[in-house]
Amino acid sequence: MTGAPDRANGDDPAEQPPPRRFPLAIWFIMALQAMLMLATTVIYPPFQSPDEIAHIDYVIAHRHGEWLDGVGERRYQVGVDKAYNQVPRMQDGTHIGAKPVPTRSARKSFDELGRGPSRNPYPNQMVQHPPLYYGLAAGFSYLLPNWSHQRFDIQVFWLRLLSILLMAPVPLLIYAAARRATGNGAIALVAAIIPLSMPTYLRIGASVTNDSLLTLLTVAVSALLVRVAWGDQTRRTAVLLGLAWGGSLLTKGFPLALPPAIVLAYLLGVDGSLRDRVRASWRGIVASGAIGFALGGWWWIRNLVVYGAVQPNGFAKLSSHLRQQGFGADRPHGSDLHFFASFFHLLGQRIWGALGLTDLPSLPHSLLLLVAGVFIISQVAGVLVGLSRLRSRFDLPGWTTARAVSLLLPATLTLAVIYVNARANYFQNHPLGGVQSRYIMPALLGPVICSAVALYVVAGRLRRWLPLAALTAALLFLAGCGYELISVELSSPTADRIQGLRTGLRFVLDWAPFPTAVSVSIVVLTVALAAATAVSLWRDATGRDDATRRDQHPVPATIGT
């Protein structure tokens, strides 16, 4: 079968030379990601990201010892609700920079604004999610001196900082997995850079959201599945896989779709017929599955017992009036054909779009759809590179079609869950709800590796410049996104884009949790780090350090290096 390790080409993990250390460039990329996310926390005032108010409120609930509210029973804390109403919201329209900004001295902490339940008729729907992220964030807040008495915008910043820290290892995991899968350092660097071009990805790390922990754990699961599919059937890897999957199950429901990907990876990691593969891999499948389900599966069994559903609806107890007011009137006469087209059109433009809360402001939709289309095509091309003739031609001995498909399976399974849930919403409500590109970000490891492989093949003789080109393209795209966001959405109403940029920057600096000098310093440091990362990649391309010259004859790196 195509998934068997190619031992004739040195693909047996037991025969590989010792793994190389991580190159300097990936550490720069990791630091750049953290700084880009930190700068994003400055640009966006509190409560702008999807459900950020709900996540903040539920973190505070866990801090106060309120761990297991029933569906529809958690009311927003008065202080959280009051703070939320002080901040202009992007979803209410563009040019919010015209609205007055309260001085920093006038902003109070959440508890000072009120500890009791508010009269907000909408409940906090986050009770439908497992408690791991909220308990972790509540514990993190206790590590910060005097956290509960700081201004609410400072409190939000600290919780956003936790997301930055949780997302920090993701580039390393992507690099190590891509390095093991392809044996090529340039491909691994490109795979780690691609997510930096996605505003949605950066905003996950710059928001108070359980998606940050889910992304870290799901990327870890995907990286471990690369080890398994490329021949690592050890007990240690099975235990780590079970722990990572179990932790992700205690964060959100999407990892419930991952078992088929786990089984396929184990089957591809050994030789022989299907029966031989099952006999050789069943222990790893059972061990990882049992550990993961024991750690995180109890929550979903609890939901079945208590609510009769794996994932209860956090708004299940809303009156029909409030439901229609918040989500639109019922529309039971849609069509599957229209939903299919609308789903992928909207998801495509949001992967690199969604600069505001959802879609406004935005770069031209045709550009966003073109980038998304190229991304999808590159994944298909990356799978085809796994064909025997192509992988030998491009010196990718361990890269097979079956293994490439296994890399894409977590994202495909996640996409299927999103599609089914969004379809149910579509036939009940007028808006096309639940089509969020952030939902598939945790499963991005496989797609970015396949895309990096395709770009490497297309680059031809310019391959050594590919990481630098990828970084340059990502930074230019982000610069365009930032200009559009600040000059339109965060500005005062004006037809003059330059004047809009000025008023938008003033709005950002006034709402930033730090004094202007600190905020400007963060932006300057981000630009400087971007330049340093580019220089590091340029030095790699010109072969100016010994590590790069050794990488001209690479060997697969293990994830634990």
TITOR-268164 format. One record per residue (C-alpha): residue in three letters; z, y, x. Coordinates in steps of 0.05 Angstrom, whole numbers, padded with zeros to 5 digits, always signed. Layout:
ALAZYX ...
//
This chain:
MET+00000+00000+00000 THR-00012+00072+00022 GLY+00062+00089+00022 ALA+00080+00039+00078 PRO+00103+00069+00144 ASP+00045+00072+00193 ARG+00078+00038+00251 ALA+00012+00031+00288 ASN+00012+00107+00294 GLY+00085+00113+00313 ASP+00110+00125+00243 ASP+00170+00078+00248 PRO+00233+00121+00249 ALA+00266+00072+00297 GLU+00211+00084+00348 GLN+00211+00160+00346 PRO+00234+00201+00406 PRO+00297+00243+00397 PRO+00285+00301+00348 ARG+00274+00371+00374 ARG+00322+00428+00361 PHE+00304+00479+00309 PRO+00259+00533+00339 LEU+00282+00605+00343 ALA+00231+00626+00290 ILE+00263+00586+00234 TRP+00330+00620+00248 PHE+00295+00687+00242 ILE+00264+00665+00176 MET+00332+00643+00150 ALA+00363+00710+00169 LEU+00304+00748+00140 GLN+00311+00712+00074 ALA+00385+00731+00071 MET+00368+00804+00086 LEU+00312+00806+00034 MET+00361+00780-00017 LEU+00414+00829+00004 ALA+00364+00886-00003 THR+00346+00860-00072 THR+00419+00865-00093 VAL+00415+00939-00076 ILE+00350+00950-00115 TYR+00373+00917-00179 PRO+00434+00947-00216 PRO+00482+00897-00247 PHE+00462+00853-00306 GLN+00386+00856-00295 SER+00372+00784-00279 PRO+00364+00733-00335 ASP+00432+00716-00366 GLU+00469+00751-00309 ILE+00520+00780-00357 ALA+00534+00711-00385 HIS+00543+00680-00316 ILE+00589+00737-00294 ASP+00631+00730-00357 TYR+00637+00655-00349 VAL+00657+00661-00276 ILE+00713+00708-00298 ALA+00732+00658-00353 HIS+00741+00604-00300 ARG+00780+00653-00257 HIS+00827+00662-00317 GLY+00833+00587-00326 GLU+00787+00581-00386 TRP+00745+00522-00364 LEU+00720+00484-00424 ASP+00702+00528-00483 GLY+00664+00494-00539 VAL+00594+00514-00560 GLY+00596+00580-00596 GLU+00670+00591-00580 ARG+00667+00634-00518 ARG+00667+00709-00534 TYR+00648+00758-00479 GLN+00707+00792-00447 VAL+00715+00864-00471 GLY+00709+00891-00400 VAL+00645+00853-00385 ASP+00614+00877-00450 LYS+00634+00949-00437 ALA+00607+00948-00366 TYR+00542+00916-00391 ASN+00533+00974-00440 GLN+00541+01025-00384 VAL+00481+01000-00345 PRO+00409+01014-00368 ARG+00370+00949-00375 MET+00299+00935-00353 GLN+00284+00892-00413 ASP+00291+00955-00456 GLY+00229+00986-00426 THR+00202+01020-00364 HIS+00225+01086-00332 ILE+00299+01071-00340 GLY+00312+01118-00281 ALA+00315+01176-00330 LYS+00382+01151-00357 PRO+00445+01181-00327 VAL+00484+01142-00274 PRO+00560+01144-00277 THR+00593+01163-00212 ARG+00623+01108-00171 SER+00693+01136-00183 ALA+00682+01130-00258 ARG+00665+01056-00255 LYS+00724+01011-00268 SER+00737+00937-00257 PHE+00722+00886-00312 ASP+00796+00874-00325 GLU+00811+00948-00327 LEU+00758+00957-00380 GLY+00791+00903-00423 ARG+00815+00831-00419 GLY+00810+00806-00490 PRO+00750+00778-00528 SER+00697+00829-00550 ARG+00666+00839-00618 ASN+00597+00821-00592 PRO+00569+00775-00646 TYR+00531+00734-00594 PRO+00573+00681-00559 ASN+00568+00666-00484 GLN+00519+00608-00484 MET+00537+00587-00413 VAL+00588+00539-00441 GLN+00530+00491-00447 HIS+00527+00485-00371 PRO+00572+00442-00325 PRO+00629+00478-00289 LEU+00614+00468-00215 TYR+00581+00535-00201 TYR+00630+00574-00243 GLY+00691+00541-00211 LEU+00661+00552-00142 ALA+00646+00626-00156 ALA+00716+00636-00186 GLY+00747+00605-00123 PHE+00702+00649-00080 SER+00729+00711-00116 TYR+00800+00690-00097 LEU+00780+00693-00024 LEU+00764+00767-00031 PRO+00825+00813-00026 ASN+00838+00854-00089 TRP+00774+00829-00122 SER+00798+00837-00194 HIS+00815+00911-00182 GLN+00749+00932-00151 ARG+00695+00969-00189 PHE+00652+00924-00232 ASP+00589+00938-00191 ILE+00627+00917-00128 GLN+00652+00855-00164 VAL+00580+00838-00183 PHE+00557+00849-00111 TRP+00608+00799-00084 LEU+00587+00746-00134 ARG+00514+00759-00116 LEU+00533+00751-00043 LEU+00556+00681-00059 SER+00486+00665-00084 ILE+00457+00693-00019 LEU+00503+00647+00020 LEU+00486+00587-00023 MET+00411+00599-00014 ALA+00416+00612+00061 PRO+00406+00539+00084 VAL+00344+00528+00041 PRO+00292+00549+00095 LEU+00325+00501+00144 LEU+00321+00444+00094 ILE+00248+00459+00079 TYR+00231+00464+00153 ALA+00265+00399+00171 ALA+00234+00361+00113 ALA+00164+00388+00128 ARG+00173+00373+00201 ARG+00192+00301+00186 ALA+00136+00293+00136 THR+00080+00321+00180 GLY+00107+00321+00251 ASN+00079+00391+00257 GLY+00121+00453+00271 ALA+00068+00503+00247 ILE+00064+00469+00179 ALA+00139+00468+00174 LEU+00145+00542+00188 VAL+00092+00559+00136 ALA+00128+00516+00084 ALA+00192+00554+00098 ILE+00157+00622+00092 ILE+00120+00611+00026 PRO+00182+00619-00018 LEU+00195+00688+00012 SER+00132+00712-00023 MET+00161+00696-00092 PRO+00202+00752-00124 THR+00234+00702-00171 TYR+00259+00660-00113 LEU+00290+00721-00079 ARG+00322+00744-00143 ILE+00357+00677-00153 GLY+00392+00691-00087 ALA+00407+00763-00108 SER+00436+00747-00176 VAL+00499+00718-00206 THR+00470+00653-00230 ASN+00481+00578-00226 ASP+00407+00572-00205 SER+00429+00590-00134 LEU+00473+00529-00127 LEU+00423+00486-00165 THR+00367+00508-00117 LEU+00409+00490-00055 LEU+00428+00421-00082 THR+00360+00403-00111 VAL+00325+00424-00046 ALA+00376+00381-00009 VAL+00359+00322-00056 SER+00284+00333-00043 ALA+00294+00338+00032 LEU+00334+00272+00032 LEU+00279+00240-00010 VAL+00231+00258+00047 ARG+00275+00220+00095 VAL+00276+00161+00048 ALA+00201+00160+00034 TRP+00187+00166+00109 GLY+00229+00104+00124 ASP+00303+00123+00126 GLN+00338+00070+00084 THR+00406+00077+00116 ARG+00471+00076+00078 ARG+00489+00146+00103 THR+00426+00176+00073 ALA+00439+00140+00007 VAL+00509+00169+00004 LEU+00486+00239+00020 LEU+00431+00233-00032 GLY+00481+00210-00084 LEU+00528+00267-00068 ALA+00473+00320-00071 TRP+00445+00292-00136 GLY+00514+00287-00167 GLY+00530+00359-00148 SER+00465+00382-00179 LEU+00482+00344-00243 LEU+00547+00384-00246 THR+00508+00449-00241 LYS+00452+00444-00293 GLY+00413+00394-00334 PHE+00345+00392-00298 PRO+00368+00341-00245 LEU+00373+00290-00301 ALA+00298+00282-00293 LEU+00301+00263-00219 PRO+00316+00187-00220 PRO+00241+00168-00222 ALA+00231+00210-00159 ILE+00289+00175-00125 VAL+00263+00106-00142 LEU+00192+00122-00119 ALA+00217+00150-00052 TYR+00256+00087-00038 LEU+00197+00042-00055 LEU+00151+00082-00010 GLY+00199+00078+00049 VAL+00190+00004+00062 ASP+00133-00045+00074 GLY+00104-00102+00035 SER+00087-00119-00037 LEU+00122-00087-00096 ARG+00170-00145-00099 ASP+00185-00139-00025 ARG+00196-00065-00032 VAL+00244-00074-00090 ARG+00284-00126-00052 ALA+00288-00081+00010 SER+00306-00016-00026 TRP+00348-00034-00087 ARG+00414-00025-00051 GLY+00396+00047-00033 ILE+00372+00062-00104 VAL+00435+00033-00135 ALA+00483+00066-00085 SER+00453+00135-00090 GLY+00446+00130-00165 ALA+00517+00104-00176 ILE+00548+00158-00132 GLY+00508+00213-00164 PHE+00521+00190-00235 ALA+00596+00179-00222 LEU+00601+00249-00193 GLY+00560+00288-00245 GLY+00539+00242-00301 TRP+00606+00245-00337 TRP+00590+00316-00362 TRP+00528+00293-00399 ILE+00563+00233-00428 ARG+00617+00281-00452 ASN+00564+00322-00487 LEU+00537+00261-00522 VAL+00607+00242-00546 VAL+00629+00312-00567 TYR+00563+00344-00591 GLY+00517+00285-00602 ALA+00466+00315-00554 VAL+00455+00313-00479 GLN+00445+00388-00475 PRO+00477+00425-00534 ASN+00447+00492-00554 GLY+00494+00548-00534 PHE+00471+00589-00594 ALA+00476+00531-00643 LYS+00528+00565-00687 LEU+00491+00631-00694 SER+00475+00653-00765 SER+00402+00653-00784 HIS+00404+00729-00787 LEU+00429+00737-00716 ARG+00382+00683-00691 GLN+00322+00718-00719 GLN+00347+00786-00695 GLY+00356+00760-00624 PHE+00299+00710-00618 GLY+00248+00729-00671 ALA+00229+00702-00739 ASP+00213+00628-00747 ARG+00140+00610-00739 PRO+00128+00537-00755 HIS+00051+00543-00757 GLY+00033+00544-00683 SER-00014+00495-00650 ASP-00006+00451-00589 LEU-00072+00476-00560 HIS-00049+00549-00564 PHE+00019+00531-00535 PHE-00012+00493-00477 ALA-00056+00552-00458 SER-00001+00603-00468 PHE+00051+00562-00430 PHE+00011+00555-00365 HIS-00017+00626-00369 LEU+00052+00656-00375 LEU+00084+00610-00323 GLY+00027+00624-00275 GLN+00035+00699-00277 ARG+00111+00694-00272 ILE+00115+00652-00208 TRP+00095+00713-00166 GLY+00107+00764-00220 ALA+00167+00779-00265 LEU+00186+00840-00223 GLY+00231+00864-00279 LEU+00270+00820-00326 THR+00208+00784-00352 ASP+00140+00815-00342 LEU+00142+00891-00338 PRO+00126+00923-00292 SER+00077+00877-00261 LEU+00021+00874-00211 PRO-00046+00859-00244 HIS-00041+00793-00281 SER-00109+00772-00255 LEU-00081+00776-00184 LEU-00018+00737-00202 LEU-00058+00683-00237 LEU-00106+00679-00177 VAL-00048+00669-00129 ALA-00017+00616-00174 GLY-00084+00582-00181 VAL-00094+00579-00106 PHE-00023+00551-00099 ILE-00038+00495-00148 ILE-00106+00479-00116 SER-00073+00478-00047 GLN-00024+00425-00072 VAL-00081+00381-00096 ALA-00116+00391-00030 GLY-00051+00374+00007 VAL-00047+00308-00030 LEU-00120+00292-00012 VAL-00105+00304+00061 GLY-00063+00242+00057 LEU-00125+00199+00052 SER-00133+00155+00113 ARG-00194+00188+00142 LEU-00168+00258+00134 ARG-00097+00247+00160 SER-00124+00215+00224 ARG-00174+00272+00233 PHE-00120+00325+00228 ASP-00067+00286+00267 LEU-00019+00275+00209 PRO-00005+00201+00216 GLY+00055+00197+00169 TRP+00023+00239+00115 THR-00003+00192+00061 THR-00028+00207-00009 ALA+00028+00166-00041 ARG+00081+00203-00002 ALA+00050+00270-00019 VAL+00052+00251-00092 SER+00125+00232-00085 LEU+00139+00301-00057 LEU+00109+00333-00119 LEU+00145+00288-00168 PRO+00210+00328-00174 ALA+00171+00391-00191 THR+00127+00352-00240 LEU+00187+00322-00275 THR+00221+00389-00279 LEU+00158+00421-00306 ALA+00154+00367-00360 VAL+00226+00383-00382 ILE+00209+00457-00386 TYR+00146+00443-00425 VAL+00181+00399-00477 ASN+00238+00448-00487 ALA+00192+00508-00491 ARG+00147+00472-00541 ALA+00207+00461-00587 ASN+00224+00535-00582 TYR+00152+00554-00594 PHE+00150+00519-00661 GLN+00215+00551-00683 ASN+00211+00622-00658 HIS+00158+00674-00649 PRO+00169+00689-00575 LEU+00147+00638-00524 GLY+00218+00626-00500 GLY+00243+00583-00443 VAL+00181+00592-00399 GLN+00217+00616-00336 SER+00189+00607-00267 ARG+00261+00606-00239 TYR+00270+00538-00272 ILE+00222+00505-00224 MET+00245+00541-00161 PRO+00297+00487-00145 ALA+00241+00436-00140 LEU+00197+00478-00095 LEU+00204+00437-00031 GLY+00149+00388-00046 PRO+00098+00439-00071 VAL+00107+00486-00011 ILE+00100+00429+00038 CYS+00036+00405+00005 SER+00009+00476+00004 ALA+00027+00486+00077 VAL-00011+00423+00095 ALA-00073+00448+00058 LEU-00069+00516+00091 TYR-00062+00483+00159 VAL-00126+00443+00147 VAL-00165+00504+00121 ALA-00142+00548+00179 GLY-00181+00507+00229 ARG-00180+00537+00299 LEU-00134+00593+00275 ARG-00077+00545+00258 ARG-00031+00572+00311 TRP-00033+00640+00276 LEU-00019+00610+00207 PRO+00057+00622+00205 LEU+00048+00695+00226 ALA-00008+00704+00175 ALA+00036+00673+00120 LEU+00094+00719+00137 THR+00049+00780+00139 ALA+00019+00764+00071 ALA+00088+00751+00041 LEU+00116+00817+00066 LEU+00056+00857+00043 PHE+00060+00826-00026 LEU+00135+00842-00030 ALA+00122+00913-00008 GLY+00072+00920-00065 CYS+00122+00890-00113 GLY+00176+00938-00090 TYR+00131+00998-00098 GLU+00111+00978-00168 LEU+00183+00963-00189 ILE+00213+01027-00162 SER+00158+01076-00181 VAL+00149+01050-00252 GLU+00209+01013-00279 LEU+00265+01048-00242 SER+00235+01117-00243 SER+00238+01174-00293 PRO+00178+01183-00340 THR+00122+01214-00300 ALA+00048+01203-00287 ASP+00057+01221-00214 ARG+00071+01156-00177 ILE+00098+01192-00116 GLN+00147+01231-00158 GLY+00163+01167-00194 LEU+00178+01133-00128 ARG+00226+01189-00109 THR+00264+01188-00175 GLY+00264+01111-00173 LEU+00294+01111-00104 ARG+00347+01161-00126 PHE+00365+01116-00185 VAL+00370+01056-00139 LEU+00414+01092-00089 ASP+00459+01120-00144 TRP+00469+01051-00176 ALA+00477+01014-00110 PRO+00548+00989-00098 PHE+00551+01023-00030 PRO+00545+01095-00006 THR+00473+01117+00008 ALA+00480+01110+00083 VAL+00500+01036+00076 SER+00443+01021+00027 VAL+00392+01054+00073 SER+00419+01016+00132 ILE+00409+00950+00095 VAL+00336+00967+00082 VAL+00326+00989+00154 LEU+00357+00925+00181 THR+00313+00884+00134 VAL+00251+00918+00161 ALA+00275+00909+00233 LEU+00289+00835+00221 ALA+00221+00826+00190 ALA+00190+00856+00252 ALA+00232+00811+00297 THR+00211+00750+00257 ALA+00138+00770+00264 VAL+00147+00778+00340 SER+00179+00709+00344 LEU+00121+00678+00307 TRP+00071+00717+00350 ARG+00105+00690+00413 ASP+00100+00620+00384 ALA+00026+00630+00370 THR+00012+00654+00441 GLY+00053+00597+00471 ARG+00101+00643+00507 ASP+00162+00598+00505 ASP+00173+00527+00527 ALA+00194+00503+00459 THR+00127+00523+00430 ARG+00088+00487+00485 ARG+00128+00424+00472 ASP+00111+00431+00398 GLN+00038+00421+00414 HIS+00055+00347+00415 PRO+00107+00345+00359 VAL+00150+00289+00334 PRO+00183+00285+00265 ALA+00250+00320+00262 THR+00308+00292+00223 ILE+00340+00334+00169 GLY+00407+00331+00203 THR+00384+00366+00267 
//
